Amino acid sequence: MTTQRVSIVRVYGDPGRQGDEYRVLVDRLWPRGKTKAAIDADEWVKDVTPSPALRQWYAHDVARFDEFAERYRDELAGDPQSRIVRRLAALSLERPLVLLTASKDVEHSSAELLRVELTA
């Protein structure tokens, strides 16, 4: 029997690839100060990140997190986001999935909301 295994790693403290994990950058913008060679990612899924308007509205204001989470879940239900979420969830059943992010506050980030969505 397989289990879903999804974790989040900050790109600025990334210990590097562990075994057969599949690594996905889940930020809309490329992390500051990082070259493409410095981030060991199998893919960059910009289409599953919050829309620019939602990201700007949220502005990492923790007081807005609950509303941000609701709006982001609504976006994930659309296309192509829902297809990407289904594909990543299926992949996580086959091998460990690592969501890479530059977010300082992972607990209140879209990466955490995506992790929850993938493991639901």
Backbone as JSON, one array per atom type, in Angstrom:
{
  "sequence": "MTTQRVSIVRVYGDPGRQGDEYRVLVDRLWPRGKTKAAIDADEWVKDVTPSPALRQWYAHDVARFDEFAERYRDELAGDPQSRIVRRLAALSLERPLVLLTASKDVEHSSAELLRVELTA",
  "N": [[0.84, -1.19, 0.0], [0.49, 2.24, -0.79], [1.41, 5.47, 0.48], [0.52, 8.89, 0.87], [2.96, 11.32, 0.58], [3.97, 14.37, 1.26], [5.97, 17.15, 1.46], [7.31, 20.33, 2.58], [9.9, 22.47, 1.6], [12.06, 25.12, 2.27], [13.69, 27.07, -0.17], [15.97, 28.41, 0.54], [17.14, 27.05, 2.6], [17.55, 24.54, 1.74], [18.3, 21.17, 2.01], [18.97, 19.58, -0.07], [18.37, 17.06, -2.59], [16.73, 14.09, -1.58], [16.9, 10.82, -1.92], [14.44, 9.3, -4.01], [12.73, 11.44, -4.4], [10.3, 13.74, -5.79], [10.62, 16.95, -6.9], [9.19, 20.15, -6.69], [8.96, 23.45, -7.63], [6.96, 25.85, -6.18], [6.32, 28.56, -6.34], [5.22, 31.65, -7.73], [6.96, 33.63, -8.57], [10.45, 33.65, -9.37], [12.77, 32.59, -6.92], [14.53, 35.07, -5.12], [17.95, 35.81, -5.64], [18.71, 33.25, -6.28], [20.04, 30.99, -8.57], [19.04, 29.17, -11.52], [20.41, 26.8, -11.59], [21.0, 26.45, -8.93], [18.71, 25.63, -7.66], [17.33, 22.64, -7.12], [15.05, 21.36, -8.82], [12.42, 19.42, -10.21], [10.36, 20.4, -11.68], [8.69, 23.54, -12.35], [5.86, 24.89, -11.2], [4.11, 27.26, -11.97], [1.47, 27.76, -12.66], [-0.13, 26.74, -10.66], [0.03, 28.34, -8.55], [-1.06, 31.1, -6.41], [-3.07, 33.61, -8.02], [-1.71, 36.62, -9.51], [-3.2, 38.89, -8.65], [-4.48, 37.94, -6.31], [-2.28, 37.23, -4.77], [-1.04, 39.73, -4.43], [-3.08, 41.07, -3.05], [-3.18, 39.6, -0.65], [-0.54, 39.89, 0.41], [1.1, 38.71, 2.34], [-0.06, 39.2, 4.81], [-0.88, 38.12, 7.8], [-3.27, 38.39, 9.15], [-5.11, 38.29, 7.13], [-5.08, 35.7, 6.31], [-6.98, 33.51, 6.54], [-9.07, 34.3, 4.8], [-7.55, 34.52, 2.48], [-6.82, 31.82, 2.17], [-9.31, 30.65, 1.6], [-9.98, 31.95, -0.82], [-7.81, 31.12, -2.39], [-8.18, 28.33, -2.46], [-10.51, 28.31, -3.98], [-9.43, 29.19, -6.41], [-7.77, 27.01, -6.97], [-9.61, 25.13, -7.65], [-10.28, 25.65, -10.22], [-9.44, 25.57, -13.8], [-6.21, 25.65, -15.24], [-5.44, 24.66, -12.8], [-6.73, 22.67, -11.15], [-6.25, 20.32, -12.57], [-3.47, 20.15, -12.41], [-3.13, 19.9, -9.65], [-4.39, 17.41, -9.21], [-2.66, 15.77, -10.71], [-0.21, 16.12, -9.32], [-0.96, 15.14, -6.8], [-1.46, 12.46, -7.41], [1.1, 11.71, -8.21], [2.4, 11.97, -5.79], [1.61, 9.71, -4.49], [3.17, 7.79, -5.51], [5.84, 8.44, -5.08], [7.96, 10.33, -2.79], [6.96, 13.73, -2.49], [8.18, 16.94, -2.85], [7.58, 20.22, -2.05], [8.89, 23.14, -3.09], [9.7, 26.33, -1.85], [10.12, 29.89, -1.49], [9.06, 31.25, 0.52], [9.03, 32.93, 3.64], [7.4, 32.57, 5.86], [6.22, 29.74, 6.12], [4.07, 28.38, 7.23], [1.89, 30.09, 6.88], [1.48, 30.23, 4.12], [0.96, 29.89, 0.55], [2.12, 27.55, -0.27], [1.85, 25.82, 1.91], [-0.95, 25.63, 2.0], [-1.37, 24.38, -0.45], [-0.04, 21.98, 0.04], [-1.74, 20.86, 1.98], [-4.04, 20.58, 0.42], [-3.15, 18.69, -1.42], [-2.86, 16.47, 0.16], [-5.34, 15.89, 1.05]],
  "CA": [[0.0, 0.0, 0.0], [1.26, 3.48, -0.84], [0.89, 6.58, 1.28], [0.85, 10.19, 0.32], [4.04, 11.95, 1.3], [4.21, 15.69, 0.7], [6.64, 18.03, 2.42], [7.69, 21.66, 2.08], [11.28, 22.85, 1.9], [12.44, 26.47, 1.82], [14.84, 26.99, -1.08], [17.14, 29.03, 1.17], [17.72, 26.11, 3.56], [17.35, 23.24, 1.12], [19.4, 20.22, 2.24], [19.23, 18.84, -1.31], [17.52, 15.91, -2.94], [16.81, 12.92, -0.72], [16.35, 9.63, -2.56], [13.72, 9.39, -5.27], [11.67, 12.45, -4.3], [9.99, 14.62, -6.92], [10.73, 18.3, -6.33], [8.41, 21.09, -7.47], [8.95, 24.85, -7.17], [5.55, 26.25, -6.15], [6.22, 30.02, -6.24], [4.99, 32.29, -9.03], [8.18, 34.36, -8.9], [11.67, 32.91, -9.09], [13.36, 33.03, -5.64], [15.61, 36.06, -5.21], [19.32, 35.41, -5.36], [18.94, 31.84, -6.62], [20.14, 30.68, -9.99], [18.3, 27.96, -11.87], [21.26, 25.66, -11.23], [21.04, 26.33, -7.48], [17.47, 25.03, -7.18], [17.19, 21.3, -7.68], [13.61, 21.11, -8.99], [12.04, 18.67, -11.4], [9.51, 21.3, -12.47], [8.23, 24.79, -11.76], [4.43, 24.92, -11.51], [3.57, 28.62, -11.75], [0.02, 27.78, -12.86], [-0.85, 26.29, -9.47], [0.25, 29.35, -7.51], [-2.13, 32.11, -6.39], [-3.03, 34.6, -9.09], [-1.02, 37.84, -9.09], [-4.12, 39.75, -7.9], [-4.67, 37.37, -4.97], [-0.99, 37.33, -4.06], [-0.86, 41.13, -4.05], [-4.08, 41.39, -2.03], [-2.77, 38.95, 0.61], [0.69, 40.58, 0.83], [1.6, 38.0, 3.53], [-0.69, 39.77, 6.02], [-1.42, 36.95, 8.48], [-4.66, 38.68, 9.5], [-5.92, 37.96, 5.96], [-4.77, 34.34, 5.88], [-8.17, 32.67, 6.37], [-9.73, 34.73, 3.56], [-6.62, 34.13, 1.42], [-6.94, 30.37, 2.01], [-10.58, 30.38, 0.93], [-9.86, 32.4, -2.21], [-6.84, 30.27, -3.09], [-8.85, 27.05, -2.72], [-11.4, 28.55, -5.12], [-8.59, 29.21, -7.62], [-7.28, 25.65, -7.22], [-10.71, 24.34, -8.2], [-10.41, 25.98, -11.64], [-8.52, 24.96, -14.75], [-5.62, 24.3, -15.22], [-4.98, 24.34, -11.45], [-7.26, 21.4, -10.63], [-5.54, 19.22, -13.26], [-2.12, 20.08, -11.85], [-3.27, 19.36, -8.3], [-4.65, 15.97, -9.33], [-1.43, 15.11, -11.18], [0.77, 16.1, -8.23], [-1.46, 14.24, -5.76], [-1.23, 11.1, -7.9], [2.54, 11.5, -8.17], [2.81, 11.83, -4.38], [1.31, 8.34, -4.07], [4.21, 6.93, -6.07], [7.15, 8.8, -4.54], [7.85, 11.54, -1.98], [6.81, 14.98, -3.22], [8.71, 18.08, -2.11], [7.17, 21.52, -2.56], [9.94, 24.11, -2.82], [9.19, 27.69, -1.78], [10.98, 30.9, -0.89], [8.28, 31.9, 1.58], [9.62, 32.96, 4.99], [6.39, 32.05, 6.79], [5.65, 28.61, 5.4], [2.78, 28.04, 7.85], [0.86, 30.98, 6.33], [1.82, 30.4, 2.71], [0.23, 29.1, -0.44], [2.74, 26.22, -0.32], [1.2, 25.02, 2.95], [-2.32, 25.35, 1.56], [-1.28, 23.4, -1.52], [0.31, 20.71, 0.68], [-2.97, 20.35, 2.58], [-4.91, 20.18, -0.69], [-2.59, 17.48, -2.02], [-2.95, 15.35, 1.1], [-6.75, 15.73, 1.48]],
  "C": [[0.88, 1.24, 0.0], [0.61, 4.52, 0.05], [1.31, 7.87, 0.63], [1.92, 10.83, 1.19], [4.36, 13.27, 0.62], [4.85, 16.54, 1.79], [6.97, 19.36, 1.75], [9.12, 21.94, 2.53], [11.5, 24.27, 1.4], [13.69, 26.37, 0.96], [16.11, 27.55, -0.45], [17.78, 28.14, 2.23], [17.64, 24.69, 3.05], [18.54, 22.31, 1.37], [19.75, 19.42, 0.99], [18.33, 17.63, -1.44], [17.81, 14.73, -2.02], [16.15, 11.75, -1.44], [15.62, 9.93, -3.86], [12.61, 10.44, -5.25], [11.51, 13.24, -5.59], [9.86, 16.02, -6.35], [10.11, 19.33, -7.26], [8.51, 22.48, -6.85], [7.53, 25.36, -7.3], [5.39, 27.75, -5.88], [6.01, 30.59, -7.64], [6.25, 33.02, -9.5], [9.4, 33.52, -8.55], [12.29, 33.46, -7.8], [14.56, 33.96, -5.85], [16.96, 35.46, -4.85], [19.64, 33.97, -5.69], [19.02, 31.68, -8.13], [19.33, 29.41, -10.27], [19.1, 26.72, -11.49], [21.27, 25.42, -9.72], [19.79, 25.68, -6.89], [17.26, 23.71, -7.89], [15.71, 20.94, -7.73], [13.38, 20.32, -10.28], [11.12, 19.49, -12.3], [9.14, 22.52, -11.63], [6.77, 24.94, -12.17], [3.82, 26.27, -11.16], [2.05, 28.63, -11.83], [-0.78, 27.33, -11.65], [-0.65, 27.26, -8.3], [-0.92, 30.34, -7.5], [-1.96, 33.12, -7.53], [-2.28, 35.84, -8.6], [-1.94, 38.75, -8.26], [-4.31, 39.24, -6.47], [-3.4, 37.49, -4.15], [-0.75, 38.75, -3.58], [-1.85, 41.54, -2.96], [-3.64, 40.84, -0.67], [-1.54, 39.64, 1.2], [1.27, 40.0, 2.12], [1.14, 38.63, 4.83], [-1.43, 38.62, 6.7], [-2.88, 37.16, 8.89], [-5.62, 38.33, 8.35], [-5.81, 36.49, 5.54], [-6.01, 33.49, 5.64], [-8.92, 33.01, 5.08], [-8.87, 34.35, 2.35], [-6.77, 32.64, 1.12], [-8.21, 30.02, 1.25], [-10.51, 30.76, -0.55], [-8.91, 31.52, -3.02], [-7.44, 28.9, -3.4], [-9.82, 27.17, -3.89], [-10.6, 28.55, -6.43], [-8.11, 27.8, -7.97], [-8.35, 24.76, -7.83], [-10.9, 24.59, -9.7], [-9.42, 25.23, -12.51], [-7.46, 25.99, -15.13], [-5.22, 23.84, -13.82], [-5.45, 22.97, -10.97], [-6.58, 20.19, -11.29], [-4.14, 19.04, -12.68], [-2.17, 19.48, -10.46], [-3.51, 17.86, -8.35], [-3.4, 15.21, -9.76], [-0.39, 15.02, -10.07], [0.33, 15.17, -7.11], [-1.22, 12.78, -6.16], [0.27, 10.77, -7.83], [3.01, 11.26, -6.74], [2.47, 10.45, -3.83], [2.39, 7.37, -4.51], [5.58, 7.18, -5.46], [7.0, 10.05, -3.69], [7.81, 12.79, -2.86], [7.28, 16.12, -2.33], [8.26, 19.36, -2.81], [8.24, 22.52, -2.14], [9.36, 25.51, -2.85], [10.24, 28.62, -1.18], [10.29, 31.58, 0.29], [8.96, 31.8, 2.94], [8.69, 32.32, 6.0], [5.63, 30.92, 6.1], [4.27, 28.26, 5.94], [1.63, 28.85, 7.28], [1.1, 31.26, 4.85], [0.93, 29.56, 1.81], [0.82, 27.7, -0.54], [2.1, 25.3, 0.72], [-0.24, 24.68, 2.56], [-2.34, 24.31, 0.45], [-0.95, 22.03, -0.94], [-0.94, 20.06, 1.29], [-3.91, 19.84, 1.5], [-4.45, 18.85, -1.3], [-2.74, 16.25, -1.13], [-4.38, 15.11, 1.58], [-7.37, 14.48, 0.93]]
}
